[in-house]
């Protein structure tokens, strides 16, 4: 029991805390969350909110999962942290094996770091140095328009969402953007790219496979992406799949790359990797990528490392998460959510306020037939409406999307759908 | 009890794990660490090693500290993770207050992230956007020669250690390097800088105050640094103290900046912040910096955010760590280590194999009178010698340094000194 304080947590928060992705003058107050369990968040008054986006796609097996807590609780009695340069430990090795076992064919090495941005920075560094180590000068990276890959300078460089990058664009890496492929546009795109790639100056191509998360769950053609990836391979361009959002079952496969024929050279993972417990990330790669760094020359190594790399608690949480991911129960839940999304979509997609809808696995998105700013007033009104209804949804501009934890109950999921259906009547 | 496996952990590690800062061809095997307690690491055979660098300056109160584990264990039953944009929670607010209470005068806002590199990226973005938001074009950053600030592209740009940056230098931000100030050089440096700063194109100056960690615990003059900082302030250059290594008591003050008159505008923290439990970082800043982002214009906000920002478990570990840091027991330990280092130094500094020694708080460094490569054979021989003696020390080139956890016992500390003294006899 905490002693009483003179000031509310909300007031104390606004005195000292600078929140991410927040213009505090326009959004002065953050709402305190006191606890979480399964698919629910609870505020200080005990009111519950269905966590319909799994706290940014992390807690996919539910908040405070007893099995994960038990495993991490045991690990922290044994080994909290040790330098991962020169040393190793059981959780890191077990996790590497567990990952390689479920990752797309061809992934052979696991490089640990702390978040999606660092996983991407490492992917970029692997791609650039891979060619440099082989004596080829390839300074250019390709990335999709409206992609999002993180907030550090390297990760920002490959991101195409200007809301995040505005003041920093003058400082970026050399990146060229290409449109996402759709069935009817991919052949023209391929033609254009063949010419571009002939210059042999492109080191790597980074992409969110099938679903662009921060772009508001925009989806593109698997066939089209496959053609692009095959083309990249022909021209010696390393392909970097950013599966930070899409990984660990969300597309109804372990990874979005499982839906594609051409497998990536490098894969970036985070978010659901640690099942919502603590930060961690992984950049995995093929033996071919690794071999370009394996040398008698010290300087050909990858001299990247964060202090808490492969933190034993994070590795343990991730291992526990993968065990849950591989259970029959989880795949039953994924199928159930897929079906429920489809049924809801049947009832809503022809609503006059709905411009279009789309679905991939447990990811469901709906565009309103109204233009609005990404962080504008109307978007805020929607957000508040959902919270009043006891549902945590975070519209991105005119897109409402749900990405529920796998453990969500039918009643909780119905509550999410009902709140979306009813908000349409308020517009 | 784990079931028996066909392969040793060491073999399994080398099959799938790509370690940080490692050329695997030259260093094919990582050594498994099974558990840790207090100042000790234990290998699979139960042999103990004194963790004489506190696992990269993180576990300063000792590994697996019961108070920290108890606090984190309780927190993870309540709230594991929640989006920190729009929401807040008790551990984040409590930690912000606890930090502001011990940070140098003038720090007012706390921005959370995941590691030292991201703390630095955020510091850089604050400095660049601060001027941009005020309508001033200041694209240049200043940094010390041989500084180290992290491995993401922004953080690499300000780092001056070429071993880490080699293949990526073509991609960096606009950074100019200045030498660290010493008593006899600072006035010339000031003269040169006054001319340079008159161009009004410098946004920020980033520095490791008093001790440059990765440069092998190089130390510079507090008086000199103070003059530099005062000059920067006169010219509207934001000062960014990277206290990722120096913070939380290591210099025998809460922060190295406490030894200086001119306080920084921005401070980067990580490593010991979470007492060695899980990754987290903080970039704190003054009200003046924050105010430049506080606006009716959405785009003047800082659109940076990592998914696990202000992770409740990490905040709880940090709070528990600060409680330990503020105890009389810890300050008694710090004074004891300081005194012990000085006594040891008296016995060793005139040894014929010793070129020079230096100390700041619990940080002790000794340069051998032998030239060697940062990651070369002789350095590896020293490393192996220490490990054979049951001491984990990580020489950087010809520098041997110790930065023990505060809880180290006198006998353990003596073991560290004895191993350093005896290695000199093998050279």
Interface residues (C-beta under 8 A of the other chain):
Chain A: X2 X9 X10 X12 X13 X16 X17 X18 X19 X20 X21 X22 X23 X24 X25 X26 X27 X30 X31 X32 X33 X34 X35 X36 X41 X53 X55 X56 X57 X58 X59 X63 X64 X69 X72 X73 X76 X77 X78 X79 X80 X81 X82 X83 X84 X85 X86 X87 X88 X89 X90 X92 X93 X96 X97 X100 X108 X109 X110 X111 X112 X113 X114 X115 X116 X117 X118 X121 X124 X125 X128 X129 X132 X133 X139 X150 X151 X152 X153 X154 X155 X157 X163 X164 X166 X167 X168 X170 X171 X173 X174 X270 X271 X276 X277 X278 X279 X280 X285 X290 X293 X294 X295 X296 X297 X298 X299 X300 X301 X302 X303 X304 X305 X306 X307 X308 X309 X310 X311 X313 X314 X373 X375 X383 X392 X394
Chain B: X2 X9 X10 X12 X13 X16 X17 X18 X19 X20 X21 X22 X23 X24 X25 X26 X27 X30 X31 X32 X33 X34 X35 X36 X41 X53 X55 X56 X57 X58 X59 X63 X64 X69 X72 X73 X76 X77 X78 X79 X80 X81 X82 X83 X84 X85 X86 X87 X88 X89 X90 X92 X93 X96 X97 X100 X108 X109 X110 X111 X112 X113 X114 X115 X116 X117 X118 X121 X124 X125 X128 X129 X132 X133 X139 X150 X151 X152 X153 X154 X155 X157 X163 X164 X166 X167 X168 X170 X171 X173 X174 X270 X271 X276 X277 X278 X279 X280 X285 X290 X293 X294 X295 X296 X297 X298 X299 X300 X301 X302 X303 X304 X305 X306 X307 X308 X309 X310 X311 X313 X314 X373 X375 X383 X392 X394
